[in-house]
Amino acid sequence: MIFIREIDHIVLRVSNLAKMERFYGEVLGCTVERRREDLGLVQLRAGHSLLDLVPVDGPLGRAGGRAPSAEGRNLDHFCFRVEPFDEEAIRAHLARHGLSVGETAQRYGAEGDGPSLYLQDPEGNVVELKGPPSP
């Protein structure tokens, strides 16, 4: 039996590496952990997990075919667990970066039902920000 504890990393194929790195760094607070220029890979620390950005025109990215777009994404969405989940502060922060966000709703996640909201990164990937389970 295999027991999965948490997401280790997610890899996004990207068209504009600089723009995506700024979004995940400045807006969501991820930090660059490692760069592999030989592979065309930037690894960002996202809490206990990693978010890998791979340019579609780089060595790894070319293997994945066409670039993601509104007609074809790499995935439906991914979710970052956020602590604390201060909805007002999160919305204000995202607004300062010119981002609109969906409604906050109770949604089921790894820890049970809790508040979450959705937004899109610069290339249209849907990102869910999820708070702790509700009592």
N, C-alpha and C positions, 0 to 999 in steps of 0.2 A: 504494500500500500504506500502511496506517496501522499504526504500531507503538505499542502501549500500554505505558507504562513502569510505572505504578502507579495505584492508586485515587486520584482527585482528591478526591472527596467522596461521601458517602452522605446521603440525606435520609430522615429518619424522621418520619412523621406521628405525633403523640403526643397522648394525652388529658390528661396532667398534666405540663405543661412544667416546673414547679418541681421536681417529684420526679425527672423524667428528667435535668434539668440537674444536680441534686445527685449523682445516680448517676454520670453520666459525668464530672463534675468531681471529686467527693470520692473515689469508688471507683476510677475508671480514670485519673484525672489529666489529663483534658482541660481546657483553659482557654477561656474565652469570648474569641473573637476579634472578633466583630462582632454587633450586634443591629440588626434592621430591624423596628422596631415597626409601620411602615406595611404590611409584608408578613406580619407574624406569624412571624418567623424569628430563630432564635438559631444562630449559627455557632460551633462549638467546634473548637479546634485539637486534632488527634489525630496527633501526630508530623508527618509531611510532608503529611498529608491533613486534610480537614475533615469534621466530622459536623454536619449541619444538622438542627435540631429544629424542626418546624413543627406548632404546635397545630392539631388537627383543626377547631377552631371559629374559626380565624383566616382572613385573606384567602386565603392559599395553601392551607391545610389543607382548607377547605370544598370546593375543587375536586376533592379525592380521594375523595369519598364517605364511607361509614361509617368509624368509628374502628376501628383494629386491635383484635383481641381474640383469645382462645384459639381461636375458630372461624375467624378470618381474619386472617392477619398481612400486613404489607407486603412481607416477604421471608422466605426460609428462614433465612439467617443471614449475618452479615458477619464478616470476620476482621481483627483488628489484629495486625500483626507486633510482637512484644515483644522488646526487647533491654536487658538480659540476660534470659534466661528462667530464673529461679531458682524452680523449682516450689514449694519449701518456703516461700519468702518470698511468692510470689503467693498461695498457698493461705491462709497466715496473714493476709495483708492482706484478702483477700475474706471470710474467717471473721470478722474484726473488724467487718465491715460486715453480718454476718448472712447472708452468701450461701453457698449450697451450690454445689459445682462438680462436674462430671462427672469421669470418670477421665482421666488424662493418657495420651495414646496417640501413636504416630507416625502422622502424617497428611501427605498430600501437599499442598503449597502452591506458591506462585509460585517459591520457591527450592529446592523438592524436599521430600523427607521430613524431618520434624522433629517435635519434641514440640508438642502443643497440648492445650488443654482448652476446654470449653464452659461458659458460664453464661448466665443470663437477666437482662435488665434489668428494671426495675420493671413494664414493660408487656408482658413476655413475648417480646421480641425476643431471639433467640439470638445471642450474641456469642462468637466464637472468639478465644482468645488464643494466638498461634503463636510458637514459638521459632525459632532458626536451624536450618538444615538439619543433619542428623546426618552425621558423617563417613562 
